[in-house]
Amino acid sequence: MIRSKGETVKHFKALYRTIEELVSAYRNGDEEKLRDFARQCQVPIELVTLTAKLGRLPVITFAAGGIATPADAALMMWLGADGVFVGSGIFKSQDPRERAEVIVLATAHWDDPEIVVEAQRMVSERNAMMGIDVKSLRLEELLQVRGV
Amino acid sequence: MKVGVLALQGDVEEHEYAFKATAKELGLTIEVVKVKRPEQLSDIKAIVIPDGESTTIGSLANGVKLLDVLRERVIDRLPTLGTCAGAIFMAREVRDSVVGETGQPILGVMDIAVVRNAFGRQRDSFEVDLNVDGFGTLRAVFIRVPAIVKVWGNAKPLAKLRHPRVGEVIVAAQENAMLATAFYPELTTTAMHKYLLKLARGKA
């Protein structure tokens, strides 16, 4: 299993943009493109081909980082997550118990807007964890550059 | 023909995939419905209750008023396969090897007693070739699964396993149109889904 961390919307969009490119290369029989990608990422070609064939990562993919409301959780499911991890979003909120319940509800019913809206109404936006605007982060603070 | 996979949480896609592979093998056209709301239960001919976290599945099913409707349909002999958490969900008696009484919302429709986490934690996972009555030898994957410790009434054991931690326990059982497995047939075989589709078509 794999999870995102921080800047999670951006990372999931980038992930699925890349996967879409691999899928179209696979469908067009463009093996060279798949091979180049495998070389560039230093991963086995079999793994790249499998990802292209499935149209998703071949392992469970969780979204985490900055999810603070039921709507945030549903958005990540729309972006292709198999599930969400919520830590601070619950523990740094003013209403952790209720918030945990409605985030679970919205995640399970992410494709049912009525339920997501209902879940969102069950808690107040004012009690949510304050997020950090990605644009306000300095380059060295971004998770995507750490450890690179 | 419409068949369902309870899709509140768990390995829903794996069962969807297994159903589709089975239909292809049998030359059938099926539609797999990811069941999240009670009204979706009305026209399906079989259902799978997948693995996941049984308390989560139960709470979510309760939250959308799905639990009672599903229970009625299963009692009414809707062909049902429950794997791992799904088996826990179907059992009349549930205990946990660590926390004891669970008090979790369940269907409670099958005359079996299960013990959650019976074989230990994730690192105690294993695979075996398992002889299952009526299904032959299946590759069975055990990842933090329950054991069936008792069957009564019309429920019959289909497979047993001897394990150092728990001794000899039941790992698959059947009662009328209900099948419960401690392991994950969806990962290794289409045999159980095939049987379910046969039951759904009244041909088993």
HADDOCK unambig.tbl for C-alpha pairs under 7 A between the chains (distance, minus, plus):
assign (segid A and resid 108 and name CA) (segid B and resid 8 and name CA) 5.33 0.50 0.50
assign (segid A and resid 108 and name CA) (segid B and resid 9 and name CA) 6.46 0.50 0.50
